Amino acid sequence: MRYPIKVFYSKEDQGYIATIPDLPGCSAFGETEDEALKEIHVASDLWLEVARKEGRSVPQATPAAEEVSGKVLARIPRSLHKALSEKAKDEGISLNQYISYLLAKGMGRAA
């Protein structure tokens, strides 16, 4: 199982912190990013070993971006579907493009 790893620089610690969000409390420190990554693998192995010994459930890994399809099926009220369709038509784009734009804008990613 491959868990996503996040690495960031900590001014307070004056080094890099690596975490595995799917494994609560699993983190490691390194003076370089590579060192933090090396240490997080050790920490995650230990985290999983202890969880299994204690009979705790082991969380599933969050899928990486390349493992998700990019396809979502959402049930919405007909009135909202109609309103979105009309706005997409006004913009001269497909409904899918318009919904993607709104979602990206809501996530702070749209221009």
N, CA and C atoms as an extended XYZ file, in Angstrom:
333
Properties=species:S:1:pos:R:3:atomname:S:1:resname:S:1:resid:I:1 pbc="F F F"
N         0.842       -1.167        0.000 N   MET     1
C         0.000        0.000        0.000 CA  MET     1
C         0.896        1.243        0.000 C   MET     1
N         0.660        2.144       -0.938 N   ARG     2
C         1.462        3.361       -1.020 CA  ARG     2
C         0.645        4.536       -0.504 C   ARG     2
N         1.128        5.164        0.525 N   TYR     3
C         0.449        6.313        1.109 CA  TYR     3
C         1.059        7.602        0.572 C   TYR     3
N         0.198        8.587        0.239 N   PRO     4
C         0.728        9.879       -0.190 CA  PRO     4
C         1.515       10.535        0.948 C   PRO     4
N         2.616       11.164        0.598 N   ILE     5
C         3.500       11.829        1.561 CA  ILE     5
C         3.517       13.322        1.258 C   ILE     5
N         3.455       14.139        2.306 N   LYS     6
C         3.586       15.586        2.161 CA  LYS     6
C         4.878       16.002        2.851 C   LYS     6
N         5.647       16.848        2.186 N   VAL     7
C         6.901       17.347        2.759 CA  VAL     7
C         6.864       18.869        2.715 C   VAL     7
N         7.257       19.489        3.825 N   PHE     8
C         7.306       20.950        3.863 CA  PHE     8
C         8.464       21.401        4.746 C   PHE     8
N         8.899       22.624        4.506 N   TYR     9
C         9.988       23.192        5.305 CA  TYR     9
C         9.396       23.858        6.534 C   TYR     9
N        10.007       23.606        7.693 N   SER    10
C         9.567       24.196        8.949 CA  SER    10
C        10.636       25.175        9.431 C   SER    10
N        10.289       26.469        9.428 N   LYS    11
C        11.231       27.477        9.940 CA  LYS    11
C        11.533       27.224       11.413 C   LYS    11
N        10.492       26.859       12.159 N   GLU    12
C        10.632       26.611       13.594 CA  GLU    12
C        11.640       25.494       13.869 C   GLU    12
N        11.556       24.419       13.094 N   ASP    13
C        12.449       23.272       13.294 CA  ASP    13
C        13.732       23.384       12.471 C   ASP    13
N        13.754       24.340       11.557 N   GLN    14
C        14.893       24.546       10.670 CA  GLN    14
C        15.254       23.267        9.920 C   GLN    14
N        14.239       22.678        9.341 N   GLY    15
C        14.423       21.464        8.565 CA  GLY    15
C        13.119       21.080        7.912 C   GLY    15
N        13.118       19.925        7.303 N   TYR    16
C        11.958       19.446        6.560 CA  TYR    16
C        11.168       18.435        7.382 C   TYR    16
N         9.855       18.553        7.285 N   ILE    17
C         8.938       17.637        7.956 CA  ILE    17
C         8.201       16.860        6.866 C   ILE    17
N         8.172       15.561        7.003 N   ALA    18
C         7.398       14.704        6.103 CA  ALA    18
C         6.270       14.088        6.914 C   ALA    18
N         5.082       14.085        6.349 N   THR    19
C         3.925       13.488        7.022 CA  THR    19
C         3.190       12.571        6.056 C   THR    19
N         2.443       11.645        6.642 N   ILE    20
C         1.535       10.804        5.868 CA  ILE    20
C         0.150       11.061        6.464 C   ILE    20
N        -0.633       11.939        5.812 N   PRO    21
C        -1.941       12.320        6.358 CA  PRO    21
C        -2.877       11.144        6.645 C   PRO    21
N        -2.749       10.047        5.900 N   ASP    22
C        -3.619        8.885        6.128 CA  ASP    22
C        -3.271        8.126        7.408 C   ASP    22
N        -2.076        8.356        7.943 N   LEU    23
C        -1.641        7.691        9.175 CA  LEU    23
C        -1.484        8.757       10.260 C   LEU    23
N        -2.526        8.981       11.061 N   PRO    24
C        -2.503       10.050       12.054 CA  PRO    24
C        -1.262       10.015       12.943 C   PRO    24
N        -0.578       11.158       13.017 N   GLY    25
C         0.593       11.285       13.872 CA  GLY    25
C         1.882       10.774       13.257 C   GLY    25
N         1.828       10.254       12.056 N   CYS    26
C         3.025        9.720       11.420 CA  CYS    26
C         3.769       10.858       10.724 C   CYS    26
N         4.926       11.217       11.285 N   SER    27
C         5.734       12.287       10.706 CA  SER    27
C         7.203       12.000       10.948 C   SER    27
N         8.040       12.705       10.204 N   ALA    28
C         9.485       12.520       10.334 CA  ALA    28
C        10.173       13.831        9.997 C   ALA    28
N        11.372       13.991       10.526 N   PHE    29
C        12.169       15.195       10.325 CA  PHE    29
C        13.435       14.871        9.552 C   PHE    29
N        13.888       15.825        8.756 N   GLY    30
C        15.167       15.699        8.074 CA  GLY    30
C        15.733       17.071        7.785 C   GLY    30
N        17.044       17.163        7.763 N   GLU    31
C        17.666       18.448        7.431 CA  GLU    31
C        17.504       18.770        5.950 C   GLU    31
N        17.261       17.731        5.125 N   THR    32
C        16.976       17.910        3.704 CA  THR    32
C        15.671       17.190        3.389 C   THR    32
N        15.099       17.501        2.225 N   GLU    33
C        13.873       16.807        1.811 CA  GLU    33
C        14.125       15.311        1.673 C   GLU    33
N        15.251       14.955        1.065 N   ASP    34
C        15.572       13.535        0.881 CA  ASP    34
C        15.677       12.804        2.216 C   ASP    34
N        16.291       13.466        3.190 N   GLU    35
C        16.429       12.854        4.511 CA  GLU    35
C        15.063       12.671        5.165 C   GLU    35
N        14.191       13.670        5.038 N   ALA    36
C        12.844       13.575        5.609 CA  ALA    36
C        12.059       12.447        4.941 C   ALA    36
N        12.214       12.307        3.623 N   LEU    37
C        11.529       11.227        2.907 CA  LEU    37
C        12.036        9.860        3.337 C   LEU    37
N        13.336        9.745        3.510 N   LYS    38
C        13.919        8.475        3.967 CA  LYS    38
C        13.373        8.120        5.355 C   LYS    38
N        13.314        9.102        6.229 N   GLU    39
C        12.848        8.875        7.605 CA  GLU    39
C        11.350        8.575        7.681 C   GLU    39
N        10.553        9.178        6.779 N   ILE    40
C         9.113        8.921        6.847 CA  ILE    40
C         8.800        7.484        6.465 C   ILE    40
N         9.626        6.880        5.616 N   HIS    41
C         9.414        5.469        5.276 CA  HIS    41
C         9.665        4.582        6.496 C   HIS    41
N        10.672        4.912        7.266 N   VAL    42
C        10.947        4.177        8.507 CA  VAL    42
C         9.780        4.371        9.480 C   VAL    42
N         9.352        5.629        9.629 N   ALA    43
C         8.260        5.942       10.559 CA  ALA    43
C         6.964        5.247       10.156 C   ALA    43
N         6.657        5.209        8.859 N   SER    44
C         5.407        4.573        8.427 CA  SER    44
C         5.448        3.054        8.637 C   SER    44
N         6.616        2.444        8.404 N   ASP    45
C         6.736        1.007        8.674 CA  ASP    45
C         6.473        0.706       10.142 C   ASP    45
N         7.033        1.536       11.017 N   LEU    46
C         6.823        1.359       12.459 CA  LEU    46
C         5.373        1.629       12.845 C   LEU    46
N         4.780        2.666       12.271 N   TRP    47
C         3.390        3.011       12.559 CA  TRP    47
C         2.498        1.823       12.222 C   TRP    47
N         2.680        1.254       11.020 N   LEU    48
C         1.856        0.129       10.578 CA  LEU    48
C         2.085       -1.112       11.439 C   LEU    48
N         3.339       -1.357       11.805 N   GLU    49
C         3.667       -2.516       12.649 CA  GLU    49
C         2.963       -2.423       13.999 C   GLU    49
N         3.025       -1.263       14.621 N   VAL    50
C         2.386       -1.068       15.924 CA  VAL    50
C         0.864       -1.189       15.803 C   VAL    50
N         0.300       -0.592       14.760 N   ALA    51
C        -1.159       -0.663       14.572 CA  ALA    51
C        -1.611       -2.116       14.453 C   ALA    51
N        -0.882       -2.900       13.691 N   ARG    52
C        -1.251       -4.316       13.523 CA  ARG    52
C        -1.104       -5.093       14.828 C   ARG    52
N        -0.002       -4.842       15.564 N   LYS    53
C         0.214       -5.535       16.844 CA  LYS    53
C        -0.876       -5.203       17.847 C   LYS    53
N        -1.351       -3.958       17.822 N   GLU    54
C        -2.382       -3.527       18.760 CA  GLU    54
C        -3.791       -3.841       18.267 C   GLU    54
N        -3.896       -4.422       17.091 N   GLY    55
C        -5.195       -4.789       16.550 CA  GLY    55
C        -5.998       -3.614       16.020 C   GLY    55
N        -5.331       -2.489       15.785 N   ARG    56
C        -6.030       -1.322       15.233 CA  ARG    56
C        -6.185       -1.499       13.723 C   ARG    56
N        -7.229       -0.903       13.184 N   SER    57
C        -7.421       -0.988       11.732 CA  SER    57
C        -6.390       -0.110       11.029 C   SER    57
N        -5.956       -0.571        9.882 N   VAL    58
C        -4.981        0.165        9.086 CA  VAL    58
C        -5.748        0.923        8.005 C   VAL    58
N        -5.630        2.246        7.970 N   PRO    59
C        -6.379        3.036        6.979 CA  PRO    59
C        -5.974        2.715        5.550 C   PRO    59
N        -6.941        2.815        4.653 N   GLN    60
C        -6.662        2.687        3.233 CA  GLN    60
C        -5.914        3.929        2.770 C   GLN    60
N        -5.041        3.771        1.806 N   ALA    61
C        -4.305        4.899        1.254 CA  ALA    61
C        -5.235        5.734        0.377 C   ALA    61
N        -5.105        7.053        0.491 N   THR    62
C        -5.837        7.954       -0.376 CA  THR    62
C        -5.302        7.780       -1.796 C   THR    62
N        -6.179        7.625       -2.770 N   PRO    63
C        -5.682        7.438       -4.143 CA  PRO    63
C        -4.890        8.648       -4.621 C   PRO    63
N        -3.811        8.391       -5.328 N   ALA    64
C        -3.027        9.462       -5.939 CA  ALA    64
C        -3.819       10.019       -7.113 C   ALA    64
N        -3.480       11.224       -7.543 N   ALA    65
C        -4.208       11.886       -8.624 CA  ALA    65
C        -4.300       11.010       -9.871 C   ALA    65
N        -3.231       10.259      -10.176 N   GLU    66
C        -3.258        9.437      -11.384 CA  GLU    66
C        -4.133        8.196      -11.223 C   GLU    66
N        -4.598        7.926      -10.003 N   GLU    67
C        -5.427        6.759       -9.749 CA  GLU    67
C        -6.919        7.077       -9.756 C   GLU    67
N        -7.279        8.349       -9.876 N   VAL    68
C        -8.690        8.717       -9.929 CA  VAL    68
C        -9.068        8.993      -11.376 C   VAL    68
N       -10.311        8.743      -11.719 N   SER    69
C       -10.732        8.802      -13.115 CA  SER    69
C       -10.973       10.216      -13.631 C   SER    69
N       -11.292       11.155      -12.718 N   GLY    70
C       -11.653       12.490      -13.189 CA  GLY    70
C       -13.124       12.582      -13.572 C   GLY    70
N       -13.844       11.519      -13.304 N   LYS    71
C       -15.266       11.458      -13.656 CA  LYS    71
C       -16.071       11.407      -12.358 C   LYS    71
N       -17.100       12.283      -12.268 N   VAL    72
C       -17.945       12.336      -11.080 CA  VAL    72
C       -19.406       12.335      -11.521 C   VAL    72
N       -20.209       11.535      -10.860 N   LEU    73
C       -21.646       11.533      -11.118 CA  LEU    73
C       -22.305       12.174       -9.903 C   LEU    73
N       -23.031       13.261      -10.133 N   ALA    74
C       -23.671       13.961       -9.020 CA  ALA    74
C       -25.156       14.145       -9.327 C   ALA    74
N       -25.996       13.821       -8.370 N   ARG    75
C       -27.437       14.051       -8.500 CA  ARG    75
C       -27.721       15.455       -7.986 C   ARG    75
N       -28.384       16.258       -8.821 N   ILE    76
C       -28.726       17.623       -8.424 CA  ILE    76
C       -30.191       17.880       -8.764 C   ILE    76
N       -30.805       18.859       -8.122 N   PRO    77
C       -32.196       19.173       -8.450 CA  PRO    77
C       -32.326       19.611       -9.913 C   PRO    77
N       -33.456       19.300      -10.502 N   ARG    78
C       -33.682       19.660      -11.905 CA  ARG    78
C       -33.562       21.165      -12.134 C   ARG    78
N       -34.017       21.941      -11.161 N   SER    79
C       -33.955       23.397      -11.324 CA  SER    79
C       -32.501       23.876      -11.392 C   SER    79
N       -31.637       23.269      -10.603 N   LEU    80
C       -30.216       23.634      -10.642 CA  LEU    80
C       -29.588       23.179      -11.958 C   LEU    80
N       -29.947       21.989      -12.413 N   HIS    81
C       -29.449       21.474      -13.689 CA  HIS    81
C       -29.826       22.442      -14.815 C   HIS    81
N       -31.073       22.886      -14.796 N   LYS    82
C       -31.557       23.814      -15.826 CA  LYS    82
C       -30.784       25.128      -15.760 C   LYS    82
N       -30.623       25.675      -14.560 N   ALA    83
C       -29.916       26.949      -14.400 CA  ALA    83
C       -28.465       26.840      -14.860 C   ALA    83
N       -27.804       25.744      -14.496 N   LEU    84
C       -26.414       25.545      -14.919 CA  LEU    84
C       -26.324       25.398      -16.436 C   LEU    84
N       -27.246       24.660      -17.018 N   SER    85
C       -27.269       24.476      -18.475 CA  SER    85
C       -27.437       25.807      -19.195 C   SER    85
N       -28.328       26.642      -18.674 N   GLU    86
C       -28.552       27.956      -19.288 CA  GLU    86
C       -27.313       28.842      -19.192 C   GLU    86
N       -26.658       28.829      -18.035 N   LYS    87
C       -25.430       29.634      -17.866 CA  LYS    87
C       -24.325       29.136      -18.797 C   LYS    87
N       -24.196       27.809      -18.922 N   ALA    88
C       -23.180       27.241      -19.816 CA  ALA    88
C       -23.458       27.676      -21.256 C   ALA    88
N       -24.726       27.630      -21.645 N   LYS    89
C       -25.098       28.040      -23.005 CA  LYS    89
C       -24.774       29.516      -23.214 C   LYS    89
N       -25.079       30.359      -22.215 N   ASP    90
C       -24.767       31.793      -22.302 CA  ASP    90
C       -23.262       32.027      -22.480 C   ASP    90
N       -22.463       31.180      -21.848 N   GLU    91
C       -21.005       31.305      -21.922 CA  GLU    91
C       -20.433       30.656      -23.187 C   GLU    91
N       -21.265       29.891      -23.896 N   GLY    92
C       -20.821       29.239      -25.112 CA  GLY    92
C       -19.923       28.034      -24.867 C   GLY    92
N       -20.138       27.369      -23.713 N   ILE    93
C       -19.346       26.185      -23.371 CA  ILE    93
C       -20.280       25.057      -22.959 C   ILE    93
N       -19.730       23.862      -22.878 N   SER    94
C       -20.543       22.714      -22.477 CA  SER    94
C       -20.871       22.791      -20.987 C   SER    94
N       -21.881       22.055      -20.608 N   LEU    95
C       -22.261       21.980      -19.192 CA  LEU    95
C       -21.107       21.423      -18.362 C   LEU    95
N       -20.436       20.387      -18.869 N   ASN    96
C       -19.294       19.817      -18.143 CA  ASN    96
C       -18.189       20.851      -17.941 C   ASN    96
N       -17.877       21.606      -18.986 N   GLN    97
C       -16.839       22.638      -18.867 CA  GLN    97
C       -17.251       23.690      -17.844 C   GLN    97
N       -18.517       24.087      -17.862 N   TYR    98
C       -18.981       25.117      -16.936 CA  TYR    98
C       -18.924       24.630      -15.485 C   TYR    98
N       -19.349       23.402      -15.255 N   ILE    99
C       -19.301       22.850      -13.894 CA  ILE    99
C       -17.850       22.709      -13.442 C   ILE    99
N       -16.967       22.259      -14.336 N   SER   100
C       -15.536       22.159      -13.998 CA  SER   100
C       -14.976       23.526      -13.630 C   SER   100
N       -15.359       24.546      -14.398 N   TYR   101
C       -14.917       25.917      -14.110 CA  TYR   101
C       -15.385       26.359      -12.719 C   TYR   101
N       -16.659       26.125      -12.416 N   LEU   102
C       -17.192       26.539      -11.110 CA  LEU   102
C       -16.496       25.811       -9.957 C   LEU   102
N       -16.249       24.522      -10.131 N   LEU   103
C       -15.563       23.759       -9.081 CA  LEU   103
C       -14.135       24.272       -8.884 C   LEU   103
N       -13.421       24.506       -9.994 N   ALA   104
C       -12.053       25.010       -9.899 CA  ALA   104
C       -12.038       26.398       -9.252 C   ALA   104
N       -12.993       27.240       -9.625 N   LYS   105
C       -13.078       28.574       -9.045 CA  LYS   105
C       -13.322       28.489       -7.532 C   LYS   105
N       -14.186       27.564       -7.139 N   GLY   106
C       -14.473       27.367       -5.725 CA  GLY   106
C       -13.258       26.867       -4.940 C   GLY   106
N       -12.379       26.156       -5.631 N   MET   107
C       -11.150       25.639       -4.995 CA  MET   107
C       -10.023       26.662       -5.081 C   MET   107
N       -10.305       27.820       -5.699 N   GLY   108
C        -9.279       28.851       -5.831 CA  GLY   108
C        -8.288       28.568       -6.944 C   GLY   108
N        -8.696       27.807       -7.944 N   ARG   109
C        -7.781       27.428       -9.030 CA  ARG   109
C        -8.148       28.022      -10.381 C   ARG   109
N        -9.260       28.685      -10.475 N   ALA   110
C        -9.666       29.211      -11.772 CA  ALA   110
C        -9.151       30.639      -11.957 C   ALA   110
N        -8.889       30.984      -13.184 N   ALA   111
C        -8.408       32.333      -13.484 CA  ALA   111
C        -9.550       33.301      -13.571 C   ALA   111
